[in-house]
Amino acid sequence: MMAWTASVPTPKKLECRIELDEAVGYYLYVYENGKDVYDGLQDTLQFAMEEAYERFNIPLDLWRQVE
């Protein structure tokens, strides 16, 4: 499975992960201080990253592929 992560340490510790499920699309997961606060599904990686930016102010250039 392919995945991407991004972390923002301040003001809240946000950790984000996008996972590709080839059958349905890209899942965006957002954790605040280790607690799951959001998950969503998008058709493309770009849409998932843009959703993270719009909802949680995660800059697009923070994302790194991990798998």
C-alpha positions as CSV (number, residue, x, y, z in Angstrom):
1,M,0.0,0.0,0.0
2,M,1.3,3.4,-0.9
3,A,1.1,6.1,1.8
4,W,2.1,9.7,2.5
5,T,2.6,11.5,5.8
6,A,2.8,15.1,7.1
7,S,3.3,16.5,10.6
8,V,2.8,19.9,12.1
9,P,4.1,20.3,15.6
10,T,2.5,23.7,16.5
11,P,0.2,25.0,17.7
12,K,-1.5,21.6,17.8
13,K,0.4,18.4,17.1
14,L,-1.3,17.3,13.9
15,E,-0.2,14.1,12.2
16,C,-1.7,13.3,8.8
17,R,-1.6,10.2,6.6
18,I,-3.0,9.5,3.2
19,E,-3.3,5.9,2.1
20,L,-4.1,4.7,-1.4
21,D,-6.8,2.0,-1.7
22,E,-6.7,1.3,-5.4
23,A,-10.3,0.1,-5.4
24,V,-11.8,3.3,-4.1
25,G,-9.3,6.2,-3.8
26,Y,-7.2,8.1,-1.3
27,Y,-8.0,8.0,2.4
28,L,-7.0,11.1,4.5
29,Y,-6.5,10.4,8.2
30,V,-5.8,13.3,10.7
31,Y,-4.7,12.8,14.3
32,E,-4.4,15.6,16.9
33,N,-2.2,14.7,19.8
34,G,-2.5,11.0,18.8
35,K,-6.4,11.1,18.7
36,D,-8.2,10.4,15.4
37,V,-10.1,13.6,14.6
38,Y,-10.9,13.2,10.9
39,D,-11.0,10.8,8.0
40,G,-12.1,11.4,4.5
41,L,-12.0,9.8,1.0
42,Q,-10.9,11.6,-2.2
43,D,-10.5,10.5,-5.8
44,T,-6.9,11.7,-6.2
45,L,-3.8,12.3,-4.1
46,Q,-3.9,16.0,-5.0
47,F,-7.5,16.3,-3.8
48,A,-6.6,14.6,-0.5
49,M,-3.6,16.9,0.1
50,E,-5.8,19.9,-0.8
51,E,-8.5,18.8,1.7
52,A,-5.8,18.6,4.4
53,Y,-4.7,22.1,3.6
54,E,-8.2,23.5,3.5
55,R,-9.5,21.9,6.7
56,F,-6.3,21.8,8.8
57,N,-3.8,24.2,7.1
58,I,-1.3,21.4,6.3
59,P,1.0,22.9,3.7
60,L,1.2,20.9,0.4
61,D,5.1,20.8,0.6
62,L,5.1,18.9,3.9
63,W,3.9,15.6,2.4
64,R,6.4,12.8,2.1
65,Q,5.8,9.3,0.6
66,V,6.6,6.6,3.2
67,E,5.7,3.4,1.5
